[in-house]
Amino acid sequence: MVRNIRERIGSLLPATVTSSELVSDTVPVIHAGAMGLQIWGAFVGQSAGEAMWDEMDPQDLAVRLKAFEMNRLLAVDGGPGWLHLDFTNGWIRVVADTWEPWSIILPGIWWTGDI
């Protein structure tokens, strides 16, 4: 049986966030279980009750991302131009304003674009 990308992501959730990092001042990478998420586009969110966004101070953003570690990624949802991630202690909403706003990496798949 061939599964689409939504089914594949759904089969991996919930997943514990094992690490997070900034690969540049505004590009976060979050690893949860077998998945990795890299965000190039504009985003907003909340982590442990604290607001976060793509243009905030990189040191503060790194702290907000670290707060997701050891928490669970519960759901991934999206549509044309947006991606929403729900965590046990917060959320991130990505808004597509560039060609490659996000990339989700699964075993054997590197998927970029709309969900």
N, C-alpha and C positions, 0 to 999 in steps of 0.2 A: 504494500500500500504506500503510495506517495503522499507525503504530507506537505501542505503549504507552509510558508514561513510563520504564519500566526500559530498554526498547530505545533510547529517545532518549538517555538518560544514557549507556548503554553505548557508543553510537556516538560520543560525545564524549570518551571516556576512552582512554588516559591523557591528562591535561591538565596543563599547567604552571600552578602557582599564581602569579598575577601580582601580587596584592596581598592584604593583610589589614588589618583595622582593628577597633577597638571603637567601636560607635555609642552605647554606654552602658557603664557599668562592667562589665556582665556579658553584653552582647550582641555576639558577634563576627560579622563578615562576612568571608567568604573568597571571592575571585574566582579561578577556574581556567578558563582558556580562555573559552568562551562561557557558562560557568555562573557563578552566584553562589549562595552559601549563607549564609543568615542564621539564627542559632540563638537562639531565645528560651528554650528549656527547659534543664533540667539536663543537664550533659555532663561527661565525663571524657576524658582522653586523654594522649598522650605526644608530645612534639615534640623532636626531636634528643636523645632520651634523658632529657628532663626532664618530670616529671608536670605536668599542667594540669587545671583544673576550673573550673566556672562561678563559684564564690564566692571564688576566689583574688584576691590583690591585683591591681587592674586594670593597674598598670604591669608586673608580672611576666607577667600573661596576655598583654599586648600583645607582650612580648618573645618568648614561646612561639609566638604566632601568626606573628610575623615570620619565625621559623625555618622555617616552611612555604614561604615565598616562594622562587621559582625551583626548588622541588622539584615532584614530579609527584603529582597526585591519581590514584591507580591504580584504585580501585574504590569503588563506593557500593553498600551492601547494607542491607537493613532488613526490618522486619516490623511488625506492630501494636505500636505503642508504642516503637519504637527505630529508630535510623538509625546505620550504621557507615560511616566514611570511612577508607580506607587511603591513606596517602601514602608516598613513598619514604623519608621520615625520621620516620614516626610514624603516629598514628591519632587519631581522635576518635569517641566513642560518645555519641550523644544519646539521652536517656531522656525519653519524653513524660510530662511531669507537668503540662502546661498545655494549653489548647485548641490553640494554635498553636506547637508545639515547634520547628519549623524551616520554612524556606521555601527551595526550590530554584528559581532563576530561570534559564530557558533562553530562547533567542531566541523571542519571541512567546508564552511561557508563564510564568506565575508560579504555582508549584505548592506548596501548603502542606499538610502533614499526613503521613500514613503512606505509606511506599513500598510 
